[in-house]
Amino acid sequence: MTDTENLTERLLGQLLAGAELFGVHLGIQLGLYRVLHEHPGANDAVLAKEAGIAERPGLC
């Protein structure tokens, strides 16, 4: 693997890690982890209602 490929792979890995960290931060700020702790196995409708956020629109 070339130096450029190594750098590209490392940068992509860091970008993905940052996106994942942002997702966790957002979940904490919205109270989603608290709701999941209080309602294990909750679906998206329950999560939205209990966290006081809008339910995501259907994907179909």
Predicted model as a PDB file, atoms N, CA, C, CB and O in Angstrom, pLDDT in the B-factor column:
MODEL        1                                                                  
ATOM      1  N   MET A   1       0.842  -1.168   0.000  1.00 88.00           N  
ATOM      2  CA  MET A   1       0.000   0.000   0.000  1.00 88.00           C  
ATOM      3  C   MET A   1       0.895   1.240   0.000  1.00 88.00           C  
ATOM      4  CB  MET A   1      -0.962  -0.007   1.217  1.00 88.00           C  
ATOM      5  O   MET A   1       1.902   1.294   0.706  1.00 88.00           O  
ATOM      6  N   THR A   2       0.514   2.222  -0.794  1.00 96.00           N  
ATOM      7  CA  THR A   2       1.335   3.434  -0.904  1.00 96.00           C  
ATOM      8  C   THR A   2       1.076   4.355   0.289  1.00 96.00           C  
ATOM      9  CB  THR A   2       1.041   4.180  -2.235  1.00 96.00           C  
ATOM     10  O   THR A   2       0.117   4.175   1.040  1.00 96.00           O  
ATOM     11  N   ASP A   3       1.964   5.352   0.441  1.00 95.00           N  
ATOM     12  CA  ASP A   3       1.786   6.334   1.508  1.00 95.00           C  
ATOM     13  C   ASP A   3       0.466   7.086   1.356  1.00 95.00           C  
ATOM     14  CB  ASP A   3       2.953   7.322   1.518  1.00 95.00           C  
ATOM     15  O   ASP A   3      -0.211   7.372   2.343  1.00 95.00           O  
ATOM     16  N   THR A   4       0.109   7.399   0.120  1.00 96.00           N  
ATOM     17  CA  THR A   4      -1.144   8.117  -0.136  1.00 96.00           C  
ATOM     18  C   THR A   4      -2.337   7.268   0.261  1.00 96.00           C  
ATOM     19  CB  THR A   4      -1.249   8.516  -1.617  1.00 96.00           C  
ATOM     20  O   THR A   4      -3.286   7.779   0.856  1.00 96.00           O  
ATOM     21  N   GLU A   5      -2.308   5.995  -0.053  1.00 96.00           N  
ATOM     22  CA  GLU A   5      -3.401   5.094   0.319  1.00 96.00           C  
ATOM     23  C   GLU A   5      -3.489   4.947   1.838  1.00 96.00           C  
ATOM     24  CB  GLU A   5      -3.208   3.714  -0.339  1.00 96.00           C  
ATOM     25  O   GLU A   5      -4.581   4.921   2.405  1.00 96.00           O  
ATOM     26  N   ASN A   6      -2.337   4.851   2.484  1.00 96.00           N  
ATOM     27  CA  ASN A   6      -2.323   4.762   3.952  1.00 96.00           C  
ATOM     28  C   ASN A   6      -2.928   6.009   4.581  1.00 96.00           C  
ATOM     29  CB  ASN A   6      -0.889   4.559   4.466  1.00 96.00           C  
ATOM     30  O   ASN A   6      -3.741   5.913   5.501  1.00 96.00           O  
ATOM     31  N   LEU A   7      -2.534   7.170   4.089  1.00 97.00           N  
ATOM     32  CA  LEU A   7      -3.060   8.418   4.611  1.00 97.00           C  
ATOM     33  C   LEU A   7      -4.561   8.513   4.369  1.00 97.00           C  
ATOM     34  CB  LEU A   7      -2.342   9.606   3.976  1.00 97.00           C  
ATOM     35  O   LEU A   7      -5.311   8.911   5.261  1.00 97.00           O  
ATOM     36  N   THR A   8      -5.000   8.151   3.174  1.00 97.00           N  
ATOM     37  CA  THR A   8      -6.424   8.190   2.840  1.00 97.00           C  
ATOM     38  C   THR A   8      -7.215   7.280   3.772  1.00 97.00           C  
ATOM     39  CB  THR A   8      -6.649   7.777   1.372  1.00 97.00           C  
ATOM     40  O   THR A   8      -8.278   7.664   4.259  1.00 97.00           O  
ATOM     41  N   GLU A   9      -6.708   6.088   4.021  1.00 97.00           N  
ATOM     42  CA  GLU A   9      -7.378   5.142   4.907  1.00 97.00           C  
ATOM     43  C   GLU A   9      -7.455   5.683   6.331  1.00 97.00           C  
ATOM     44  CB  GLU A   9      -6.652   3.796   4.895  1.00 97.00           C  
ATOM     45  O   GLU A   9      -8.491   5.566   6.986  1.00 97.00           O  
ATOM     46  N   ARG A  10      -6.379   6.265   6.805  1.00 97.00           N  
ATOM     47  CA  ARG A  10      -6.369   6.841   8.155  1.00 97.00           C  
ATOM     48  C   ARG A  10      -7.336   8.010   8.263  1.00 97.00           C  
ATOM     49  CB  ARG A  10      -4.957   7.298   8.532  1.00 97.00           C  
ATOM     50  O   ARG A  10      -8.074   8.117   9.242  1.00 97.00           O  
ATOM     51  N   LEU A  11      -7.338   8.887   7.260  1.00 97.00           N  
ATOM     52  CA  LEU A  11      -8.248  10.037   7.286  1.00 97.00           C  
ATOM     53  C   LEU A  11      -9.707   9.599   7.244  1.00 97.00           C  
ATOM     54  CB  LEU A  11      -7.955  10.972   6.113  1.00 97.00           C  
ATOM     55  O   LEU A  11     -10.540  10.158   7.958  1.00 97.00           O  
ATOM     56  N   LEU A  12     -10.023   8.622   6.430  1.00 98.00           N  
ATOM     57  CA  LEU A  12     -11.388   8.115   6.353  1.00 98.00           C  
ATOM     58  C   LEU A  12     -11.785   7.492   7.691  1.00 98.00           C  
ATOM     59  CB  LEU A  12     -11.525   7.081   5.206  1.00 98.00           C  
ATOM     60  O   LEU A  12     -12.908   7.690   8.155  1.00 98.00           O  
ATOM     61  N   GLY A  13     -10.893   6.757   8.303  1.00 97.00           N  
ATOM     62  CA  GLY A  13     -11.170   6.166   9.605  1.00 97.00           C  
ATOM     63  C   GLY A  13     -11.452   7.222  10.653  1.00 97.00           C  
ATOM     64  O   GLY A  13     -12.368   7.073  11.463  1.00 97.00           O  
ATOM     65  N   GLN A  14     -10.664   8.292  10.641  1.00 98.00           N  
ATOM     66  CA  GLN A  14     -10.875   9.381  11.597  1.00 98.00           C  
ATOM     67  C   GLN A  14     -12.182  10.121  11.325  1.00 98.00           C  
ATOM     68  CB  GLN A  14      -9.703  10.361  11.549  1.00 98.00           C  
ATOM     69  O   GLN A  14     -12.871  10.526  12.262  1.00 98.00           O  
ATOM     70  N   LEU A  15     -12.520  10.297  10.070  1.00 98.00           N  
ATOM     71  CA  LEU A  15     -13.782  10.938   9.697  1.00 98.00           C  
ATOM     72  C   LEU A  15     -14.966  10.114  10.205  1.00 98.00           C  
ATOM     73  CB  LEU A  15     -13.869  11.118   8.162  1.00 98.00           C  
ATOM     74  O   LEU A  15     -15.914  10.663  10.767  1.00 98.00           O  
ATOM     75  N   LEU A  16     -14.910   8.811  10.007  1.00 98.00           N  
ATOM     76  CA  LEU A  16     -15.984   7.938  10.473  1.00 98.00           C  
ATOM     77  C   LEU A  16     -16.079   7.935  11.993  1.00 98.00           C  
ATOM     78  CB  LEU A  16     -15.769   6.516   9.962  1.00 98.00           C  
ATOM     79  O   LEU A  16     -17.177   7.930  12.549  1.00 98.00           O  
ATOM     80  N   ALA A  17     -14.931   7.939  12.666  1.00 98.00           N  
ATOM     81  CA  ALA A  17     -14.928   7.980  14.129  1.00 98.00           C  
ATOM     82  C   ALA A  17     -15.539   9.288  14.628  1.00 98.00           C  
ATOM     83  CB  ALA A  17     -13.493   7.819  14.672  1.00 98.00           C  
ATOM     84  O   ALA A  17     -16.282   9.288  15.610  1.00 98.00           O  
ATOM     85  N   GLY A  18     -15.239  10.379  13.973  1.00 98.00           N  
ATOM     86  CA  GLY A  18     -15.816  11.669  14.344  1.00 98.00           C  
ATOM     87  C   GLY A  18     -17.320  11.698  14.145  1.00 98.00           C  
ATOM     88  O   GLY A  18     -18.050  12.241  14.974  1.00 98.00           O  
ATOM     89  N   ALA A  19     -17.784  11.116  13.049  1.00 98.00           N  
ATOM     90  CA  ALA A  19     -19.223  11.066  12.781  1.00 98.00           C  
ATOM     91  C   ALA A  19     -19.927  10.215  13.832  1.00 98.00           C  
ATOM     92  CB  ALA A  19     -19.497  10.506  11.368  1.00 98.00           C  
ATOM     93  O   ALA A  19     -21.021  10.555  14.281  1.00 98.00           O  
ATOM     94  N   GLU A  20     -19.303   9.117  14.220  1.00 98.00           N  
ATOM     95  CA  GLU A  20     -19.876   8.255  15.251  1.00 98.00           C  
ATOM     96  C   GLU A  20     -19.931   8.982  16.591  1.00 98.00           C  
ATOM     97  CB  GLU A  20     -19.061   6.957  15.382  1.00 98.00           C  
ATOM     98  O   GLU A  20     -20.932   8.900  17.303  1.00 98.00           O  
ATOM     99  N   LEU A  21     -18.876   9.680  16.931  1.00 98.00           N  
ATOM    100  CA  LEU A  21     -18.835  10.440  18.175  1.00 98.00           C  
ATOM    101  C   LEU A  21     -19.909  11.524  18.178  1.00 98.00           C  
ATOM    102  CB  LEU A  21     -17.447  11.065  18.379  1.00 98.00           C  
ATOM    103  O   LEU A  21     -20.555  11.747  19.202  1.00 98.00           O  
ATOM    104  N   PHE A  22     -20.107  12.195  17.056  1.00 98.00           N  
ATOM    105  CA  PHE A  22     -21.155  13.207  16.952  1.00 98.00           C  
ATOM    106  C   PHE A  22     -22.530  12.573  17.156  1.00 98.00           C  
ATOM    107  CB  PHE A  22     -21.090  13.918  15.585  1.00 98.00           C  
ATOM    108  O   PHE A  22     -23.388  13.155  17.820  1.00 98.00           O  
ATOM    109  N   GLY A  23     -22.744  11.390  16.592  1.00 97.00           N  
ATOM    110  CA  GLY A  23     -24.018  10.688  16.770  1.00 97.00           C  
ATOM    111  C   GLY A  23     -24.286  10.356  18.226  1.00 97.00           C  
ATOM    112  O   GLY A  23     -25.413  10.494  18.700  1.00 97.00           O  
ATOM    113  N   VAL A  24     -23.257   9.920  18.935  1.00 97.00           N  
ATOM    114  CA  VAL A  24     -23.391   9.626  20.364  1.00 97.00           C  
ATOM    115  C   VAL A  24     -23.708  10.909  21.127  1.00 97.00           C  
ATOM    116  CB  VAL A  24     -22.096   8.970  20.918  1.00 97.00           C  
ATOM    117  O   VAL A  24     -24.600  10.924  21.975  1.00 97.00           O  
ATOM    118  N   HIS A  25     -22.989  11.973  20.831  1.00 98.00           N  
ATOM    119  CA  HIS A  25     -23.233  13.261  21.493  1.00 98.00           C  
ATOM    120  C   HIS A  25     -24.669  13.724  21.261  1.00 98.00           C  
ATOM    121  CB  HIS A  25     -22.242  14.330  20.982  1.00 98.00           C  
ATOM    122  O   HIS A  25     -25.336  14.180  22.191  1.00 98.00           O  
ATOM    123  N   LEU A  26     -25.136  13.609  20.042  1.00 96.00           N  
ATOM    124  CA  LEU A  26     -26.493  14.018  19.708  1.00 96.00           C  
ATOM    125  C   LEU A  26     -27.508  13.172  20.480  1.00 96.00           C  
ATOM    126  CB  LEU A  26     -26.735  13.899  18.190  1.00 96.00           C  
ATOM    127  O   LEU A  26     -28.490  13.702  21.001  1.00 96.00           O  
ATOM    128  N   GLY A  27     -27.277  11.879  20.552  1.00 95.00           N  
ATOM    129  CA  GLY A  27     -28.171  10.996  21.304  1.00 95.00           C  
ATOM    130  C   GLY A  27     -28.232  11.368  22.773  1.00 95.00           C  
ATOM    131  O   GLY A  27     -29.297  11.311  23.388  1.00 95.00           O  
ATOM    132  N   ILE A  28     -27.095  11.750  23.340  1.00 97.00           N  
ATOM    133  CA  ILE A  28     -27.064  12.183  24.743  1.00 97.00           C  
ATOM    134  C   ILE A  28     -27.846  13.475  24.903  1.00 97.00           C  
ATOM    135  CB  ILE A  28     -25.607  12.373  25.232  1.00 97.00           C  
ATOM    136  O   ILE A  28     -28.684  13.586  25.798  1.00 97.00           O  
ATOM    137  N   GLN A  29     -27.582  14.456  24.042  1.00 97.00           N  
ATOM    138  CA  GLN A  29     -28.245  15.749  24.133  1.00 97.00           C  
ATOM    139  C   GLN A  29     -29.764  15.637  23.962  1.00 97.00           C  
ATOM    140  CB  GLN A  29     -27.678  16.692  23.091  1.00 97.00           C  
ATOM    141  O   GLN A  29     -30.511  16.381  24.597  1.00 97.00           O  
ATOM    142  N   LEU A  30     -30.220  14.726  23.120  1.00 95.00           N  
ATOM    143  CA  LEU A  30     -31.653  14.558  22.881  1.00 95.00           C  
ATOM    144  C   LEU A  30     -32.328  13.670  23.923  1.00 95.00           C  
ATOM    145  CB  LEU A  30     -31.875  13.979  21.506  1.00 95.00           C  
ATOM    146  O   LEU A  30     -33.553  13.555  23.940  1.00 95.00           O  
ATOM    147  N   GLY A  31     -31.542  13.048  24.782  1.00 95.00           N  
ATOM    148  CA  GLY A  31     -32.094  12.192  25.823  1.00 95.00           C  
ATOM    149  C   GLY A  31     -32.444  10.795  25.351  1.00 95.00           C  
ATOM    150  O   GLY A  31     -33.176  10.077  26.032  1.00 95.00           O  
ATOM    151  N   LEU A  32     -31.934  10.399  24.200  1.00 95.00           N  
ATOM    152  CA  LEU A  32     -32.292   9.091  23.653  1.00 95.00           C  
ATOM    153  C   LEU A  32     -31.722   7.933  24.473  1.00 95.00           C  
ATOM    154  CB  LEU A  32     -31.809   8.985  22.223  1.00 95.00           C  
ATOM    155  O   LEU A  32     -32.375   6.899  24.612  1.00 95.00           O  
ATOM    156  N   TYR A  33     -30.534   8.092  25.007  1.00 96.00           N  
ATOM    157  CA  TYR A  33     -29.946   7.023  25.815  1.00 96.00           C  
ATOM    158  C   TYR A  33     -30.693   6.865  27.133  1.00 96.00           C  
ATOM    159  CB  TYR A  33     -28.462   7.304  26.082  1.00 96.00           C  
ATOM    160  O   TYR A  33     -30.842   5.750  27.633  1.00 96.00           O  
ATOM    161  N   ARG A  34     -31.166   7.979  27.700  1.00 96.00           N  
ATOM    162  CA  ARG A  34     -31.957   7.930  28.929  1.00 96.00           C  
ATOM    163  C   ARG A  34     -33.248   7.165  28.671  1.00 96.00           C  
ATOM    164  CB  ARG A  34     -32.263   9.358  29.451  1.00 96.00           C  
ATOM    165  O   ARG A  34     -33.637   6.309  29.465  1.00 96.00           O  
ATOM    166  N   VAL A  35     -33.912   7.478  27.557  1.00 96.00           N  
ATOM    167  CA  VAL A  35     -35.158   6.798  27.211  1.00 96.00           C  
ATOM    168  C   VAL A  35     -34.903   5.311  26.980  1.00 96.00           C  
ATOM    169  CB  VAL A  35     -35.795   7.434  25.959  1.00 96.00           C  
ATOM    170  O   VAL A  35     -35.682   4.475  27.437  1.00 96.00           O  
ATOM    171  N   LEU A  36     -33.834   4.974  26.285  1.00 95.00           N  
ATOM    172  CA  LEU A  36     -33.530   3.560  26.059  1.00 95.00           C  
ATOM    173  C   LEU A  36     -33.248   2.831  27.365  1.00 95.00           C  
ATOM    174  CB  LEU A  36     -32.338   3.420  25.122  1.00 95.00           C  
ATOM    175  O   LEU A  36     -33.579   1.654  27.508  1.00 95.00           O  
ATOM    176  N   HIS A  37     -32.639   3.527  28.314  1.00 96.00           N  
ATOM    177  CA  HIS A  37     -32.381   2.926  29.625  1.00 96.00           C  
ATOM    178  C   HIS A  37     -33.698   2.676  30.361  1.00 96.00           C  
ATOM    179  CB  HIS A  37     -31.455   3.836  30.471  1.00 96.00           C  
ATOM    180  O   HIS A  37     -33.875   1.636  30.996  1.00 96.00           O  
ATOM    181  N   GLU A  38     -34.616   3.636  30.272  1.00 96.00           N  
ATOM    182  CA  GLU A  38     -35.899   3.521  30.959  1.00 96.00           C  
ATOM    183  C   GLU A  38     -36.883   2.607  30.238  1.00 96.00           C  
ATOM    184  CB  GLU A  38     -36.509   4.884  31.122  1.00 96.00           C  
ATOM    185  O   GLU A  38     -37.765   2.025  30.870  1.00 96.00           O  
ATOM    186  N   HIS A  39     -36.742   2.475  28.924  1.00 96.00           N  
ATOM    187  CA  HIS A  39     -37.651   1.663  28.104  1.00 96.00           C  
ATOM    188  C   HIS A  39     -36.824   0.759  27.180  1.00 96.00           C  
ATOM    189  CB  HIS A  39     -38.620   2.576  27.268  1.00 96.00           C  
ATOM    190  O   HIS A  39     -36.744   1.016  25.979  1.00 96.00           O  
ATOM    191  N   PRO A  40     -36.217  -0.284  27.726  1.00 95.00           N  
ATOM    192  CA  PRO A  40     -35.391  -1.164  26.880  1.00 95.00           C  
ATOM    193  C   PRO A  40     -36.193  -1.721  25.704  1.00 95.00           C  
ATOM    194  CB  PRO A  40     -34.816  -2.324  27.715  1.00 95.00           C  
ATOM    195  O   PRO A  40     -37.340  -2.140  25.863  1.00 95.00           O  
ATOM    196  N   GLY A  41     -35.584  -1.719  24.542  1.00 91.00           N  
ATOM    197  CA  GLY A  41     -36.236  -2.245  23.347  1.00 91.00           C  
ATOM    198  C   GLY A  41     -37.258  -1.305  22.730  1.00 91.00           C  
ATOM    199  O   GLY A  41     -38.037  -1.718  21.871  1.00 91.00           O  
ATOM    200  N   ALA A  42     -37.266  -0.044  23.156  1.00 92.00           N  
ATOM    201  CA  ALA A  42     -38.228   0.915  22.617  1.00 92.00           C  
ATOM    202  C   ALA A  42     -38.008   1.115  21.122  1.00 92.00           C  
ATOM    203  CB  ALA A  42     -38.121   2.260  23.354  1.00 92.00           C  
ATOM    204  O   ALA A  42     -36.875   1.121  20.641  1.00 92.00           O  
ATOM    205  N   ASN A  43     -39.118   1.279  20.394  1.00 92.00           N  
ATOM    206  CA  ASN A  43     -38.994   1.558  18.960  1.00 92.00           C  
ATOM    207  C   ASN A  43     -38.888   3.068  18.751  1.00 92.00           C  
ATOM    208  CB  ASN A  43     -40.209   0.973  18.166  1.00 92.00           C  
ATOM    209  O   ASN A  43     -38.886   3.834  19.715  1.00 92.00           O  
ATOM    210  N   ASP A  44     -38.800   3.492  17.496  1.00 90.00           N  
ATOM    211  CA  ASP A  44     -38.581   4.917  17.218  1.00 90.00           C  
ATOM    212  C   ASP A  44     -39.751   5.782  17.665  1.00 90.00           C  
ATOM    213  CB  ASP A  44     -38.337   5.126  15.736  1.00 90.00           C  
ATOM    214  O   ASP A  44     -39.539   6.927  18.066  1.00 90.00           O  
ATOM    215  N   ALA A  45     -40.982   5.270  17.610  1.00 92.00           N  
ATOM    216  CA  ALA A  45     -42.140   6.050  18.057  1.00 92.00           C  
ATOM    217  C   ALA A  45     -42.074   6.310  19.560  1.00 92.00           C  
ATOM    218  CB  ALA A  45     -43.450   5.321  17.703  1.00 92.00           C  
ATOM    219  O   ALA A  45     -42.343   7.423  20.012  1.00 92.00           O  
ATOM    220  N   VAL A  46     -41.721   5.295  20.329  1.00 93.00           N  
ATOM    221  CA  VAL A  46     -41.605   5.439  21.780  1.00 93.00           C  
ATOM    222  C   VAL A  46     -40.440   6.362  22.124  1.00 93.00           C  
ATOM    223  CB  VAL A  46     -41.417   4.059  22.455  1.00 93.00           C  
ATOM    224  O   VAL A  46     -40.565   7.226  22.992  1.00 93.00           O  
ATOM    225  N   LEU A  47     -39.318   6.181  21.449  1.00 93.00           N  
ATOM    226  CA  LEU A  47     -38.161   7.053  21.685  1.00 93.00           C  
ATOM    227  C   LEU A  47     -38.523   8.511  21.461  1.00 93.00           C  
ATOM    228  CB  LEU A  47     -36.994   6.659  20.775  1.00 93.00           C  
ATOM    229  O   LEU A  47     -38.211   9.368  22.288  1.00 93.00           O  
ATOM    230  N   ALA A  48     -39.176   8.793  20.348  1.00 94.00           N  
ATOM    231  CA  ALA A  48     -39.540  10.173  20.017  1.00 94.00           C  
ATOM    232  C   ALA A  48     -40.489  10.752  21.057  1.00 94.00           C  
ATOM    233  CB  ALA A  48     -40.182  10.241  18.627  1.00 94.00           C  
ATOM    234  O   ALA A  48     -40.289  11.868  21.536  1.00 94.00           O  
ATOM    235  N   LYS A  49     -41.524   9.990  21.404  1.00 95.00           N  
ATOM    236  CA  LYS A  49     -42.515  10.478  22.360  1.00 95.00           C  
ATOM    237  C   LYS A  49     -41.881  10.755  23.716  1.00 95.00           C  
ATOM    238  CB  LYS A  49     -43.652   9.470  22.510  1.00 95.00           C  
ATOM    239  O   LYS A  49     -42.083  11.824  24.293  1.00 95.00           O  
ATOM    240  N   GLU A  50     -41.120   9.803  24.223  1.00 96.00           N  
ATOM    241  CA  GLU A  50     -40.535   9.927  25.559  1.00 96.00           C  
ATOM    242  C   GLU A  50     -39.419  10.977  25.618  1.00 96.00           C  
ATOM    243  CB  GLU A  50     -39.994   8.581  26.009  1.00 96.00           C  
ATOM    244  O   GLU A  50     -39.205  11.596  26.660  1.00 96.00           O  
ATOM    245  N   ALA A  51     -38.712  11.175  24.508  1.00 96.00           N  
ATOM    246  CA  ALA A  51     -37.634  12.164  24.478  1.00 96.00           C  
ATOM    247  C   ALA A  51     -38.148  13.552  24.109  1.00 96.00           C  
ATOM    248  CB  ALA A  51     -36.555  11.734  23.492  1.00 96.00           C  
ATOM    249  O   ALA A  51     -37.420  14.537  24.224  1.00 96.00           O  
ATOM    250  N   GLY A  52     -39.406  13.629  23.664  1.00 96.00           N  
ATOM    251  CA  GLY A  52     -39.979  14.912  23.285  1.00 96.00           C  
ATOM    252  C   GLY A  52     -39.450  15.456  21.973  1.00 96.00           C  
ATOM    253  O   GLY A  52     -39.294  16.666  21.808  1.00 96.00           O  
ATOM    254  N   ILE A  53     -39.176  14.555  21.042  1.00 95.00           N  
ATOM    255  CA  ILE A  53     -38.693  14.960  19.724  1.00 95.00           C  
ATOM    256  C   ILE A  53     -39.628  14.406  18.657  1.00 95.00           C  
ATOM    257  CB  ILE A  53     -37.237  14.471  19.488  1.00 95.00           C  
ATOM    258  O   ILE A  53     -40.447  13.532  18.940  1.00 95.00           O  
ATOM    259  N   ALA A  54     -39.511  14.905  17.447  1.00 93.00           N  
ATOM    260  CA  ALA A  54     -40.348  14.438  16.346  1.00 93.00           C  
ATOM    261  C   ALA A  54     -39.892  13.054  15.904  1.00 93.00           C  
ATOM    262  CB  ALA A  54     -40.302  15.429  15.161  1.00 93.00           C  
ATOM    263  O   ALA A  54     -38.698  12.768  15.822  1.00 93.00           O  
ATOM    264  N   GLU A  55     -40.873  12.206  15.622  1.00 90.00           N  
ATOM    265  CA  GLU A  55     -40.563  10.876  15.095  1.00 90.00           C  
ATOM    266  C   GLU A  55     -40.048  11.016  13.675  1.00 90.00           C  
ATOM    267  CB  GLU A  55     -41.809   9.945  15.139  1.00 90.00           C  
ATOM    268  O   GLU A  55     -40.530  11.861  12.920  1.00 90.00           O  
ATOM    269  N   ARG A  56     -39.078  10.201  13.306  1.00 83.00           N  
ATOM    270  CA  ARG A  56     -38.559  10.269  11.943  1.00 83.00           C  
ATOM    271  C   ARG A  56     -39.608   9.835  10.945  1.00 83.00           C  
ATOM    272  CB  ARG A  56     -37.312   9.407  11.798  1.00 83.00           C  
ATOM    273  O   ARG A  56     -40.416   8.957  11.247  1.00 83.00           O  
ATOM    274  N   PRO A  57     -39.616  10.426   9.768  1.00 83.00           N  
ATOM    275  CA  PRO A  57     -40.593  10.026   8.753  1.00 83.00           C  
ATOM    276  C   PRO A  57     -40.255   8.639   8.237  1.00 83.00           C  
ATOM    277  CB  PRO A  57     -40.630  11.041   7.587  1.00 83.00           C  
ATOM    278  O   PRO A  57     -39.108   8.198   8.322  1.00 83.00           O  
ATOM    279  N   GLY A  58     -41.248   7.957   7.708  1.00 73.00           N  
ATOM    280  CA  GLY A  58     -41.038   6.631   7.143  1.00 73.00           C  
ATOM    281  C   GLY A  58     -40.041   6.658   6.005  1.00 73.00           C  
ATOM    282  O   GLY A  58     -39.927   7.655   5.292  1.00 73.00           O  
ATOM    283  N   LEU A  59     -39.321   5.567   5.837  1.00 63.00           N  
ATOM    284  CA  LEU A  59     -38.304   5.493   4.799  1.00 63.00           C  
ATOM    285  C   LEU A  59     -38.859   4.986   3.475  1.00 63.00           C  
ATOM    286  CB  LEU A  59     -37.177   4.603   5.249  1.00 63.00           C  
ATOM    287  O   LEU A  59     -38.176   5.048   2.453  1.00 63.00           O  
ATOM    288  N   CYS A  60     -40.092   4.485   3.483  1.00 56.00           N  
ATOM    289  CA  CYS A  60     -40.687   3.960   2.244  1.00 56.00           C  
ATOM    290  C   CYS A  60     -41.648   4.927   1.642  1.00 56.00           C  
ATOM    291  CB  CYS A  60     -41.388   2.653   2.495  1.00 56.00           C  
ATOM    292  O   CYS A  60     -42.237   4.644   0.598  1.00 56.00           O  
TER     293      CYS A  60                                                      
ENDMDL                                                                          
END                                                                             
